Amino acid sequence: MEVGLVGLLRAAWIAGILPILIASVPSSRLRVFRDAMLGFAKRGKIMQSSSQRFTVPQRFFCHFYVVAVVCTTLLLVTNWMYAYTTVPLVSEPFLFSNIGSYLTGGSHASFWHKSRSTPIKQRYMVWRSVFLLLLMEVHVLRRLVETIYVFNYSPSARMHIFGYLTGLFFYTAAPLSLCCNCALDVYEFAANGVAEFIVRGKSQMPAIEFDWWEFVNPLMKLGWRQWIGAAIFCWGWIHQRNCHAILGSLRDLTEQVEEYVIPHGDWFEFVSSPHYLAEIVIYAGLVVASGGADLTIWLLFGFVVTNLVFAAGETHRWYLRKFDNYPTNRLAIIPFLF
C-alpha cells in the first residue's frame, strides 16, 4: 500500500506538471492547448463575466481549505500519536506504564507499544512528517480564516469547474504527500487502535495520561534543516498574510468605487502576484524542512511552482491590459526574472 501510495502521488504530481509545462512553450502549434489551459486557470477578475459555462462561484474557494484542514488535522493527529507511542526519540518516554499488561493480562502487547527495534533514521523520518504536517496545519488554518473573514468575493466572480476540482485534489494530496513514506505504518496503527476500541469498548480502555513535554520535545530534537525550513516557511507565511490583507482591503474599496484598483504595499511593489510568490516560498520551506531527499515533496513543490507561475503570467497580462499607468518595474511573480 505504501509503495503504491507513493507511486500514485508522484504520478499525479507529474500528470499535473506536464500539461502546464507544455502550455508554457511559446509555440503557435500549441496555441489551442494553451488557451484551454488558461481557461481552466482563470478565475475572478481575469475571467470574462459572460463566461459562465462549466464554472462555480469563486467563494467555493472556502471548500478547498475546509478539505485541507480536515485532511491535515486527521493526518497530523494520527502521525503524531504514532510517532509518540511507537517510535519515540527519547530513551524511555513516560507513557501508559504497564498498559499492555493492563489490557491483555500481561501476555500480549497492545497497539500502544514502543518499538525499540525501529532504526533511528526511520524514527526521525516519522517525526519530520509530524513537523511538516504541523507547518501545513498552520498554513491551511490561516487560509480558511482568510477566505471567511478577509476576502469578500463578488457574487459574479467565478472559477472553472476544472480548477475547482484541481483545488480539491491538491488540498487532499498535498498533506498526504508530506507523510506518505510512513503512511502504511500509521494506517495500521490507527486501524489497530480503532479495532481494539471496538472490541474492548470504552469502559475497558485504560485512562490515557500524556507527558506533554515529551509529546512535543522530540520536535526540538530535529535537525537544522527543519528549523531553516520553518524559518523560510514563516517568511513566506507572513508576507502572504500581508498581501492577502491588502487584497482584502481593495475588495472593500472596489465595492465603493465599482472598479478595480492597483494594489500597493509589501511585495506588490515588485511583482503582480506576491501572494503566489509567498506560496512558493512557503512550499520551498517545506522542501527544506523535509531534508530535501523526498522526491514526492519535490514534485509537490514543482506542481505549486508551475501552476502559480502559469496563473501569475495571465494575471500580470490582465493588469497590463487593464491599467495604462501600471507600474513598469513590476514583473509577474519572480522579482527580476519573470
ABEGO torsion letter per residue (X at the ends): XAAAAAAAAAAAAAAAAAAAAAAABBBAAAAAAAAAAAAAABBEAABBAABABGBBBAAAAAAAAAAAAAAAAAAAAAAAAAAAAABBABABBBBGBGAAAAAAGGABBBABBBBAABBAAAAAAAAAAAAAAAAAAAAAAAAAAAAAAABBBBAABBBBAAAAAAAAAAAAAAAAAAAAAAAAAAAAAAAAAAAAAAAAEAAABBBBBBBAAAAAAAAAABBAAAAAAAAAAAAAAAAAAAAAAAAAAAAAAAAAAGBBBBBBEEAAAABABAAAAAAAAAAAAAAAAAGGABAAAAAAAAAAAAAAAAAAAAAAAAAAAABAABBAABBAABBGAX
